[in-house]
Amino acid sequence: MKKYTWWTGLAAILIVTGCKPSREAYRRDFVKGCVNRYAKDSTVASVEGRKAVEAYCNCMGDKLNAKMDANQWRTFNKSGDTTLSEFRQDLQPCIEDFQKKLLTLPPYSAGK
């Protein structure tokens, strides 16, 4: 009977932990949301702009993923912290690179 209880408990733990998103899943969701936030921004409404946004969001996702495990991602996502203030120093290289790339983008023309 004890073996049955032990195996049942182990199976339940594996099922529950197997259903939780991984760090990589949270990273992908973060990057997708980040890219989507820029979708209507005319500053990056070009192929080059889209590439710059994707590079920026992936850089941010990588830096955050290096700092957080899945539980921290979950807590972070629930916090609604869009300032990323806790990670500002780690994210600064991503921000600076993105700002430089924005300066090189051709001006957007609504008539195109």
N, C-alpha and C positions, 0 to 999 in steps of 0.2 A: 504494500500500500504506500509506503514511504517513497519507493522508487517512482511509482505512478505520480504522486504529488510533485516530486522533484522535477520529473520530465514535463509535466503539465506547466509548472511554474516557469521552467526554462523556455518552453515553447511560447508562452505568453510574453515573456520578456523579449524574445527574438522578434515576435510579431510586432509588438509595440515599438521597439527601437528600429525595426526595419521600415516602418511606415513614416518615421519622422524624416523631414527633408535633411539632406546633407549640407555641409558648408558650401559645396560647389553648387548645389541647387539654389541656396540663398544668394550666392554670388551672381549666378545667372539671372535670377529674378531682379536683383539690384541693378545689374547692367541693363537689362531690358527696360526697366522703369526709368532709368537715367536717360537712355537713348530716346525713349518715348516722350519724356519731358521736353526735349529739344525739338521734337518733330515739327512744331508750328513756329519755331523761332526763325524769322527771316534772315538773321545773321548767318545761319548755317544752312540755308536752303540751297545747297549745291552738292554735287558729288564730293567735292573736297571738304565741304563743311560737314557732311554726314560722316566721312571718314575721320575727321578730327573729333567729332562727338563720340564716335565708337571707340576711338583710341583713348579718349579721356575717360569715358565710363568704364572701359576695361581696366585702365590703370587704377582708377578708384576702387573697383571691385577687387582687384588683386591686392591692393594695399590693405583694404578692410579685411579680406579673407586671411591675410597673414596675421592679423591681430585678433581675430575672433573665431571661436568654435561655433558649432551649430546652435547651441543654447544662447550664446551671446548674440548671434545674428537674429535669432527669434526675438530676444528681448529688445534689441536695437530696432527691429522692424515694428514692434508694437509701440515703441516709445514715440514714434512720429518725429524724431529729431532729424529735421532736414538740414540743419546747419552743420552737422557732422563735427561739431565743436570739439568733442573728445578726441577726434582723430586729425584735427587740423594740421598739426605738424607733420604727420605721416603723409597726408594727402597733398601737401604744398607743392611737391615736384609735379604732380599731375596737373594741378591748377595752373602753375606757371607755364608748363609746356602747352596746355590748352590755350592760354591767353596769347602766347607767342604765335600759335597756329592761326588763331582768329585774326591776327593782324595781317597775315599773308593771304587771307581769303579774298577773292574778288568781290566787289560790291554786289549786293543782291538787286536784281531788277525785277519788279513785279510783272513787267511786260514780257518776260521770257517764256 
